Amino acid sequence: MLQTRRPSPLQRRVLIVLAALEARHPGPPVPTRLIERLLTEAGDAPVYGPNLRASCRRMEAAGWLRTLRAQNLQLAVELTDAGRQIASPLLEAEQAAESERRRRERVVVLPGASGTDTGKQTDRMVELDGICHMACRADFVVCLNGRTCLQLWDVAGEVTRLEGDPLQVAQWFGCCHAAGMAVRTQINESSTPEEGVPVPASDCLQGSEQPDSEGSASAEKS
């Protein structure tokens, strides 16, 4: 009789790895040493061989895995149909979380940036809310979660971030522009002055290729 208990954190990681490997290279069982290496490289938490093999044995008892020997006699495992039903949703959730993480970390620079290389610029003083700052570039930053801030970069590549609502950040941004600083607007915070990619040209082209039905209709009537 198959158990219906939820997998432990380590078992979840093993199931996700097995589901991902099966999706890429369906076929032979996966040696536990390979699973151990992949989990260790992921760096989420230390993985020890005895713990991993004991966890696999418990999943075999639950009906989620089959344990056998690979051609080189190493211990290997593969998903059962019951294990696949548990592992597939875990893999999908992990992939969705990874995609969202990449979106949160991706820095996109909007058109109109007046300078990126802070080393070729000069620090200028600007007073924001009664506090003086020395910087050579100001970034208006909009994060995916809706948070806004101002990034002030100096010629040494050091950054100061000022949190505020969009109107407050816009006021600071305008002061920095008036002080003669280079400015740019970007999505998500950057960790270096150079980090960030422009809006992909393909996205702009796709948008320009979409016909304006209302405009076309008006043209035809005229």
HUWO-V902978 format. One record per pair of residues at least 4 apart in sequence whose C-alpha atoms are under 7 Angstrom apart, sorted by sequence separation. I is the first residue (numbers start at 1). GAP is how many residues later the second one is. If there is no record, write none. Layout:
BEGIN
i:gap
I:GAP
I:GAP
END
This chain:
BEGIN
i:gap
7:4
8:4
9:4
10:4
11:4
12:4
13:4
14:4
15:4
16:4
17:4
18:4
19:4
20:4
21:4
22:4
30:4
31:4
32:4
33:4
34:4
35:4
36:4
37:4
38:4
39:4
48:4
49:4
50:4
51:4
52:4
53:4
54:4
55:4
56:4
57:4
58:4
59:4
60:4
69:4
70:4
79:4
80:4
81:4
82:4
83:4
84:4
86:4
87:4
88:4
89:4
90:4
91:4
92:4
93:4
94:4
95:4
96:4
97:4
98:4
99:4
100:4
101:4
102:4
127:4
128:4
142:4
143:4
153:4
154:4
164:4
165:4
166:4
167:4
168:4
169:4
170:4
171:4
172:4
173:4
174:4
175:4
176:4
177:4
191:4
200:4
201:4
202:4
203:4
204:4
205:4
206:4
212:4
213:4
214:4
215:4
216:4
217:4
218:4
7:5
47:5
59:5
60:5
69:5
70:5
79:5
127:5
142:5
143:5
153:5
154:5
164:5
176:5
177:5
190:5
40:6
59:6
60:6
69:6
70:6
126:6
127:6
142:6
153:6
177:6
40:7
60:7
68:7
69:7
125:7
126:7
141:7
142:7
152:7
153:7
39:8
68:8
125:8
126:8
141:8
151:8
152:8
67:9
68:9
125:9
140:9
141:9
151:9
152:9
67:10
124:10
125:10
140:10
151:10
36:11
66:11
67:11
123:11
124:11
139:11
140:11
150:11
151:11
65:12
66:12
123:12
124:12
138:12
139:12
149:12
150:12
36:13
65:13
66:13
123:13
138:13
139:13
149:13
150:13
65:14
66:14
122:14
138:14
149:14
64:15
65:15
121:15
137:15
138:15
148:15
149:15
64:16
137:16
148:16
135:17
136:17
137:17
148:17
64:18
65:18
118:18
135:18
136:18
148:18
63:19
64:19
118:19
135:19
136:19
150:19
63:20
134:20
149:20
140:29
123:31
123:32
122:33
140:33
121:34
138:35
157:35
118:36
119:36
157:36
118:37
119:37
138:38
31:39
118:39
104:40
153:40
29:41
31:43
32:43
138:43
11:44
31:44
32:44
128:44
137:44
138:44
139:44
140:44
141:44
142:44
143:44
144:44
31:45
32:45
136:45
137:45
138:45
139:45
140:45
141:45
142:45
143:45
30:46
31:46
136:46
137:46
138:46
139:46
140:46
141:46
142:46
143:46
29:47
30:47
139:47
141:47
29:48
30:48
141:48
29:49
126:50
126:53
124:55
124:57
3:59
2:60
2:61
115:67
19:68
114:68
115:68
19:69
114:69
113:70
114:70
16:71
20:71
113:71
15:72
19:72
112:72
113:72
16:74
16:75
110:75
118:75
109:76
110:76
117:76
109:77
116:77
117:77
108:78
109:78
116:78
107:79
108:79
107:80
107:81
106:82
107:82
105:83
107:83
104:84
109:87
107:88
108:88
109:88
110:88
107:89
108:89
109:89
110:89
107:90
108:90
109:90
108:91
END
